[in-house]
Amino acid sequence: MSIIYKKESGTITIHTKNSSYQMRVTPHGFLQHTYYGRRIEDENMSYLFLNYDRACSGNPDEVYPSRKISLDTMAQEYPGYGVGDYRIHPISLRNSDGSRAVDFRYVGHEIKEGKYSIDGLPSSYDDGDGAETLIVTITDRVTKVTAELIYGVFEEKDIITRAVRVVNNGKGTVKLTRAFSMSLDIPYGKWDMIHFHGKHAFERQTEREPLGHLVKTVGSARGTSSHQENPFVIVADRNACEDFGECYGMMLVYSGGFKLQAEVDQFDSTRLVMGLQDEQFSWHLDAGDAFSTPEVIMSFSGSGLTKLSHNYHKFIRNNICRGKYKLARRPILINNWEATYFDFTDEKLLQIADEAAPLGIEMLVLDDGWFGERNSDNAGLGDWFVNEKKIKCGLKSLIEQINAKGLKFGIWIEPEMVNEDSELYRKHPDWALTIPGRRPNRTRNQLVLDMARPEVRDYLYGRIEDLLSNNHIEYVKWDMNRSIADAYSASAPEDRQGEVLHRYILGLYELMDRITTNFPDVLIEGCSGGGARFDAGILSYSPQIWCSDDTDPIKRLSIQYGTSFGYPVSTMGAHVSASPNHQTGRDTTIHTRGIVAMSGTFGYELDPSKLSDQDKEEIKEQIVQFKKHYDLIQNGLYYRLTEIKKDYYEAWEFAAEDGSEALLNVVATDVQPNPALMHIRLKGLESDAVYEIDDSDLKKYTEGCPPYLLADSVEVKRLTGDALMNAGYTLPWAFGTYPAFQMHFKKVK
Ligand code: DGJ
């Protein structure tokens, strides 16, 4: 039993393997939050709190005449608003009488076996974990607005999920203006916030900021989870690092706008709230109506950031990703986007297939431009019919010919969008989100379809169903290339326009659900102008997401590094592209590009007919190498061995969970003349085991280095886990253009 209720103390305690979480029903019926941190057995943690008479922090009526209990100073599980707690809050609303107050008291709770699900929204699921669910009901005794606080407990995985269902049990209409998924009060400590900001082609950059006596907000108001911030945030002890210290993770299972706020209050207690973006949000609740928030995945690590990342990696892989390709090896693909952009014909695609198959590539993905009048990015979106001027032989025949060459076939779509220059828009202009009387805001000359409308989804489903049922398509890249503006639906009444952005996401999920249910064997890769929707919502339907439109391996390092804090490499779409790189003009070797792309789903995005014979040979070797280490890379424990951009090289490692092998990856980002000796300390090995070192790739790191610069060679073919983890492996002199190597360690005794 991981959820324990004690009537005498009023405590409800959740235990995971290494953490405990506790709330308590106080004698007055407040739901106090008492603890979340390292596991503590059988204790009423409310002793942590002393009640003082705090000036200007008022007292709720039921404690009268005491002046020592205040909602403004109490750690609470899900605070209300407008009744004496002035801190950031997870809920706000307008009651039917116009008042704004919401004041919760405990009503009851229920503990159930199994994991809850949420109507209309994706959420994590029990993968044989023996998960449990706790539902705590709190209500406003005057308005009868009720919140069901829902918790999912995955004891072995150190994960607690949270969601909230707000129910209007009163008589009048309530307008919700904020409905967050969680609130967490941490009454002690000095904390930093680590968040993952970015921009197009430079997503999920790591930034660490101290929390202080002001409200910090991380979020997206773009209708997508966004390039600019990710719905995953870590709050870490100021001294916490990869292997030491306390940290909390919060990840929203949602693909639209979101908000996380953090505030250190007057008594140095930290409050965190997270949920749906509320800036353009309102939700109409008639009597009896309910609103469900998306889920937040929380984890606590008492031993640093690496452990926190491992908790998320396992959970995303096993309890968020679904379907045939959740654990199965995904095909190594070649995508034609950077090879041809819009300029291709069926002959060109067949030529790419001819060149790719002998290299060991397993699937050809036809990207943007195969439909309607899509000869540039100004037209055609919405017209999901094959352009037979480009694909003269027809799609079915093209796929058959590609299959005959031994390759699977995948295709790109961007269902949620429409160009004004398209048959679809000419027929249904009102299907696009636009505000009456205003000219639309365009991005890439495209508008956003109103995904909340069933007829829009039915049209899209019909087109996708037709494509997938009549053609042997085994992969779909689902793109979405803009932030949403003009959030106004022609089909919704004036007082429901605040619902449009959330209803859009509900519609998107409904469509994705229909497609994955009816075409379970098709692998979907999420994409949003690169990684603008890299989130656990999309991962519930597609086990991989195109990480970024930046394929420069050196810039990719910080993107994949930042992404790795919350998401496993099995989710990160990564390709080897051409050199010089199309985004930066940088030259890198195919070897370095391969090493970086292998720490992801691995594929190619270039014209193979332009490759040298030497590069083709190297690709063949890369594919053999990737397949050989596939399990280790995709399912092993991922270790960040360097802090990004702090040194002249970056290093990361995959280690088998049982310590039997490891794969070290190193890229020199700023080669040095006369370099200092650098020792890379490995992680996750067995201390007293002996490891055989396969250093055959090292020659690529020193290639071209004049012999007089090389060290006298020291033969190190075997080292103990102790030596590798405590003293490290000595890096040789890096020479050339961003040299890189992989090194394999195998336990031999
Ligand atoms: C953005 C994606 O991220 C690219 O990979 C490519 O598919 C283009 N869209 C096509 O328009």
Residues whose N, C-alpha, C, O or C-beta is under 5 A from the ligand:
A	BS01	DGJ	W337 D367 D368 D479 C527 G529 G530 D549
